[in-house]
Amino acid sequence: GTVIVDEYSKTNVDSIYAVGDVTSRMQLTPVALHEGMCFANTLYGGTKQSPEHDLVASAVFTTPPLGTCGITEEQALAKHKNIVVYVSEFRPMVHTLSGSKERAIMKLIVEADTKVVVGIHIGGKDSAEIIQ
């Protein structure tokens, strides 16, 4: 089970809060740290702050590794009226001297009117580490 909390991490008991893996939110260390900072700002900093979970980087430690943050191209098309997608396939610099043919790919999804990156997805050597 999980501890049910509101947008400010408060339980149904006024003096009890919960953040991190005990809640039904994302179970990632950086998310728990962010939730803890929001909790501290809300309770002790005088500024109500709820954690945002829209742009959380995540990694898949497979071969090749994958990294992602934000929304997919399909989600961006549904949410924004005008997007630009940039895709680049390249040989990582580490392989330029070794002669390895290993490649990497990166996709940036940008909301065209504001030029805000709403999604990034990468696959290839060290991409899981890079995205985090």
ABEGO torsion letter per residue (X at the ends): XBBBBBAAGBBABAABBBBEAABABBBBAAAAAAAAAAAAAAAAAGBBBBBBAABBBBBBBBOBBBBBBEBBAAAAAAABABBBBBBBBBBBAAAAAAGBABBBBBBBBBBAAAGBBABBBBBEBGAAAAAX
